[in-house]
């Protein structure tokens, strides 16, 4: 698993939405989040990312230290 890019390294939202290589799931999630309260959307997306990271690590057999 790799480190996530910093906020300054991320593309603009419109670039992500216009990119044909970006998954439909990510685009739908982003569009949905944009219509929500930004604090709630950020908090929920953080929980989602942590849950998916834990699941991925479990499937790949990684420990909490990232190895």
C-alpha positions in Angstrom: 0.0 0.0 0.0 1.3 3.5 -0.8 1.0 6.8 0.9 -1.8 9.1 -0.3 -0.8 12.2 -2.1 -0.9 15.5 -0.2 -3.8 17.9 -1.0 -1.4 20.1 -3.1 -0.5 17.0 -5.2 -4.1 16.1 -6.0 -5.8 17.2 -9.3 -8.7 19.6 -9.3 -12.2 18.1 -8.8 -13.3 19.0 -12.3 -10.2 17.3 -13.8 -11.1 14.1 -11.9 -14.7 14.2 -13.1 -13.6 14.8 -16.7 -10.9 12.1 -16.8 -12.1 9.1 -18.7 -9.6 6.9 -16.8 -11.3 7.6 -13.5 -13.7 4.9 -12.3 -17.4 5.5 -12.6 -17.7 4.6 -8.9 -15.3 7.3 -7.8 -17.0 9.9 -10.0 -20.4 9.0 -8.6 -19.1 9.2 -5.0 -17.4 12.5 -5.7 -20.6 14.0 -7.3 -22.6 12.7 -4.3 -20.2 14.2 -1.8 -20.3 17.6 -3.6 -24.0 18.0 -2.8 -23.5 17.4 0.9 -22.3 19.4 3.8 -18.5 19.5 3.2 -17.6 18.6 6.8 -20.0 15.6 6.9 -18.7 14.4 3.5 -15.1 14.7 4.6 -15.7 12.9 7.9 -17.7 10.1 6.1 -15.1 9.7 3.4 -12.3 9.4 6.0 -14.2 6.6 7.7 -14.8 4.9 4.4 -11.2 5.1 3.4 -10.1 3.7 6.7 -12.6 0.8 6.5 -11.5 0.0 3.0 -7.8 0.2 3.9 -8.3 -2.2 6.8 -10.2 -4.6 4.5 -7.5 -4.4 1.8 -4.7 -5.0 4.4 -6.6 -8.0 5.7 -7.1 -9.5 2.3 -3.4 -8.9 1.4 -2.2 -10.2 4.7 -0.6 -6.9 5.7 -0.1 -6.0 9.3 -1.0 -2.6 10.8 2.5 -1.3 10.3 2.0 -1.5 6.6 4.2 -4.5 5.8 
